[in-house]
């Protein structure tokens, strides 16, 4: 059960955190957030795939 709840909880926390920091950052900060968002989603998709297959 934790295999499905943990990735969903991490995704929800990431969405709220990103929206908070996005509204309070400059243009350079938004570029950094976008880059880290891409990396985070790649890691997240890999983690979800690993947990479902395992």
Residue pairs with C-beta under 8 A, 6 or more apart in sequence:
3 51
3 52
3 54
6 51
7 44
7 47
7 48
7 51
10 44
11 44
14 40
14 44
18 33
18 37
21 29
21 33
22 30
22 33
25 32
25 33
